[in-house]
Amino acid sequence: MKTAALTEIFGQASWKLSSDCVEAHITRTGGHLGPIRFKTACGTIQPFSIAPWAKEKLSKKIPPMLRALRGDFFCLPFGGNETPLRGEKHPPHGETANANWKLEDYQSHRLHLSMRMKIRSGRVDKFIELRPGHRAVYSTHVISEMLGCMNVGHHAMLRFPATPGSGSVSTSALQFGQVLPTPFENPANGGYSSLKPGARFKCLNDVPMLDGNLADLSSYPARAGFEDLVMLSHQASPDFAWTAVAFPSDGYAYFCLKDPQVLASTILWHSNGGRYYAPWNGRHRGVLGLEEVTSYFHYGLAESIRSNPVSDGGIPTCLRLNPKHPTNIKTIMGIVPIPNGFNRVVEISRESERVILVSENGKSVSAACAHEFLKTSTPHL
């Protein structure tokens, strides 16, 4: 194993990966992947958010996950986890998002970390890989030696330009979408939401609000001063499910690919200055979480493994883990430069070692992408 020095990046000890197209940092605490810089002919693009308090001294009551908050991180179990389950009381988004990871192997373009779970016995191995010529990050998490049901998720967060509607959000075909059934924020605590709790919808541009109007969730930033959470459940696909954001003014589109049989839903977290309590203090703005999950919203383990309206509708909200057969959780996150006039992404398809992104107005771009990665077996441990 080659040694890998830790350096402090935005307040967190981190490892660095690099290729000809990407530079990425992974924090030791929580394994948060960010910042990630993609190199293009027109300059460097850094699409992911980093908490504005990253370098501040925070109260000891703030969990490590919030101290490190950036980019993308793996959650096991996903969510708040406020309700204990049979003696298990997990931190917000699980040990994987809060505890320190152990370095197992390092190359300049590939990192292998591991974590022994304490609250529920088991092991998680994290593999982050960059490939020559690819403006993409290949992520694998292998869950082994763990028994029982568990909800899981990735917690990617994009930073949007301040101009309202600067990004166009889209996904592969959905079964349905729903606003969080209970109020997401409490004004008595300094938090505010705008969408109608529990409202169901079939398209992003027609979502009921508390004031009786309709919100267009395909355009962001929007609804300044509010925090909202919705969950989108994908239709089955023989290839992959996807989420995408086109940034026409910045000349690129972001995409994430996943296997919907493993990560069944996407949670959209609209964070636009609606939290006025610490450490948020109204300054976490223009951030959109595109969180690929198998979970019952962000409630946590207990709510996700029990019967709930989403699982009762046939959409899984947890995975059944077998200690003898490792479970692979894989995602591909990347960017692609787009031409003038390219607007909202309506289709992502595969072609050999590439993916093709098609816009609503018929323009198309392609990106180098090893999409078969989503179906490959466990890396060598």
N, C-alpha and C positions, 0 to 999 in steps of 0.2 A: 504494500500500500504506500503510495506517495503521501508525504505529509502535506497538510493544507493549513496554512496560517489563518487564524481568525483576525479580522480587522473590524473596527467599529464603523458601522454604516447607519446613519440616522439613529444613533443611540443604542444600537444592538450589535453585539459580537456576531459576525457573519462570515460565511464562506463565499468565495467568488468562483463562478463558472464563466467561461468565455468561449466563443467560437468566432468565425468570420462574420456572423450575422447577429449574434446576441451576446449580451453581457448580463449575467443574473447573479443576485446575491440571496443567500438563504440564511436566516437567523438561527443561531444555536437554540435559543429559547423559542419554543413554539413552532420552529421550522417554517417561518413565514418567508414566502418567496417574493422578494422585492427589495430594492427596485429592480426592474427588468428593462434593459435598454436594447431596442432593436435598431440595427444599422440599415439605413437606406441610402440611395444615391442622393437624396435631398437632405440628408441629415439623420440625426438620432431621434427616435420616438420612444417615450417612456409613458405608456398608457395607464399604469396602475397607480393607485392612490397610496399615500403615506400619511399617517395621522399627523396633524399639525402639532401635537404635543410630543412627538417622537424624541426630542432632545431635552424635554423638561423633567424636572424632579416632581414625581407624582406621589400622592398619598399611598401608603402601604396597603390601603384597602382596594386599590385598583389592581385587578388580576393581571398576570403577565401577558395574557392574550391581548388586552387593551393597550398595554404599554408598548408592545411590539407592532400593533395593528398596521398592516401594509399588504399590498400585493394579493397573494393567495395563500391560504393555509388549509391543512387537512384537519377535519373535525371528527372525532370518535369518542363519544357520540356527538352529533350535531345539536346545536341549540343551547338554550339557557340552563336546562337540567336542574331546575329549582326543586322538582319533586323527586325525593329519593325513591329508589326501586330495589326492594329486597336487600336493603343494607348498602346499596351502591349510591354514593352521592358524588357525581362528577362535577368538575368545574365547568364554567361556560365554554362550550365547544370542545370539552374533553381535555384529557392530559396531553394529547398530541398537539394541541394549540397553545399549551401553557408551560409544559415541562421542557427540560433540556434534552436534546437529541445527542446520540453518540455517533461519532464518525467511524464508519466501517471501512470505506474505501473512497479514494479520491483520484480523479484525473481532471485535467483542466476543463474538460467538457462534460464530465459526468460525476455525480456524487451519490454515495450510498450512505444513508444514516439509519439508525435503528433506535427503538425505544421499547423497553420492558414496561408493560402496563402494570400498575399497582392496584388500582381500584377494582378492575376485573382482570384476572390473570390472562396474559397473552403477550404477543409481540407484534409490533408494526415496523416494517422496513420501508423506508422512503428512498426512491430512486428519482433523481432529476437529471435529465439528459438533454444536451444540445447536439444538433447534427449539422455538418458542413452544408452551407448553402440554404439552410432552412431558417426562416424567421419564425421559429416556433420553439416552445418548451414542451418536452415530453415528460409527463409526470406519472409515476406508478407508486401506489401504496399497497403493500402486501400485508394482510392481516392473517396471523397464524396463531396456533395454540390457544385459540379463544373459542368458548362455547356459548351458544345462545343467540338471541336476537339482538341486533344493534342497528341504530340509525346512523347514517354516515353522510358526509358532505364535504365539498370544497367550498371555500369562502373567498372567491375572487372579487376584487373591488376596482372599478375603473374610475379614473379622474376625468371629468368632462371640462372642456373650456367653459368659461363663465357665461357666455352668450346663451340665452334660453333657446332650447331646441337645437343645440350644436351637434348633438348625436342622434342618430336614428337607430332604434333598438328593434330587433326582430329575432324570431326563433323558427325552428322547424315546426311541422304541424303539431297542433296541440289537441288533447282530448278536452281540456277545459282549463280555465284559470279561476282563481278565487282570491279575494282579499282576506287577510288574516281574520278569523272569525271573532276574535276579541279585540278591544281597542289596543293598538300598538303602543301608544304613548298616553300618559296621564298628565293633563295640564296642571294638576295639583302638585306634580313633581317637576314641572318645567319642561314637559315634552308635549309635542303637538302633532296630530295626524290629520290627513285630509280625506282619505278614502273611506267608503262605507263598509264597516266591518261585515265580513261574511258574504259580500256581494260576489256572485259568480258571473263570468263573462267568457266569451269565445274568441274575442280578438282584443288586442292591446289598446286599440284606439276608441274603446267604448266601455269604460269602467266607471261605475257609479261612485259619486262623491258624497260626503256627508251633507253638503249644502244643496243636493238635488241635481247638480250639474254632472256632466260626464268628463272624465279625464282621458287624455290620450297618452298612454304609457309608452307609445312608440317614439315619443319625442322627449328628450331630456337634455339639460336640466329643466325642471318645471316645478311649480308649487313651492316656491321658496318659503322657508320657515317651517317646513313640515318633514316628518319622517313617515314612510309608509312601507308596508310589506305585503307582497302578493306571491302566490305560488302557482306555477304553470306546470301542468302534467303533460308529458310528451306522448305522441302516438308511437306505436312500435315501428321500428325501422330495421331492415336487414343490414344497413351500413352503419349509420350513426345518427344521433340527434345533435342539434347545434344551436348555439346562440351567437348573435353577431351584433356589432355596433359599427355603423359607418360614420366617419367624421369627415364630411366633404371639405370643410374649410381647412382641415389639417392634412388632407390628402391620403388618408389611410382608413382601413377597416380592421377591426378586431374580430376574431372568431374563436370559439371554443367548441371542440368536438368531444363526444362521449358516447358510450354504449348505454342506451336507455333501459336495457335490461338490468344494468347495474346501478345507474344513477337515473332514477325514473322521472325526476322533476327538476325544475329550476326555480329558485326563489329570487325574486327581484327586490332588493332593499334600496329604496329611494331615500338617501340621506342628504338632505338639503337644508341644514341649519335648523332642524326642528327640535334639537335637544339643547336645553339651556342649563343643564346640570353638569358637574365635573365628570370627566375631563373635557366633555364636548364643548360646553359654554358657547353654543351657537355658531361655532366656527368650522364644523365639519360639513362642508357644502359642495354641491356638484359631484357627489360620489354615488355611483350606482353599483350595488352588489349584484353580481351575476353568479349565484351560488348553486352549484350542481349537486343535488342531494337525492337520497332516498330517506325521507323523513316526513313527519307531520308538522309542516311549517318549521318554526324555530323553537317549539315548545320544549323538546328534549326527549330523552330516552323513554321515560315512563309513558308519556302520551303517544309516542310513536309506535311502541310495540303492542299497546292495547288497541282494541277496536276503536276506530275513529271514522268520521265521515269519508275521508279520502280512501282509507284501506277498505272500508265497506263498499266503496264504489269500484273496487278491483285494482286500484293503483297501490303498489307496495309502499309502505312507509318505514320498513326496516328490512335488513338482510338477516338471514339465518346462518350463523357462522358454525363451521365444523372444525374442531381443533386439528383434525387429521388432513384437512384439505384447505390449503390457503386460499383466501379470497383476494382477487386483484381489483383494485380501483384505479382506473386510468383516465387521464384527460390529455388533450392536446390544446394548448393555447398559443395563438399566433397572430401576426398582423400581416397585411398585404397592402402595398401602395395602390391607390385607386386613381383613375383618370378624372379629369374635369367632367362634371355632369353625373358621375356615379352617385346614386342616392341609396335608399334603403335596400338592404340585402333581402332577397326573397327566396333564394335557393343556394344551397351549397351541395355540390356533387363531387364524386371522386372520379379521377381519371389517371390511371397508372400511378405514378409517385407524386401526384399533384391533387389539389382540390380546386374547383372552379366556383367562384362566387359570382352570382348574377344579381343585378340590381333591378329595382322595380321598373325602371325605364329602359331595360333591355341591354345595358352595358354589362360586360363581364371581365373578370380578371382571374388569373390563376396564381397559385402559390405552391412552392415545393412543400410537400407534406406526406409523411409516411403514415397514411391513415390506417393501414393494416396493423399498426402498433396497438390499436384499441382491442384487437382480437388475439394478440400474442400471449404466450404463457408467462408464468412467473419468471422474473430474472433469476440468475444463479445467486444463491445466498451464501 
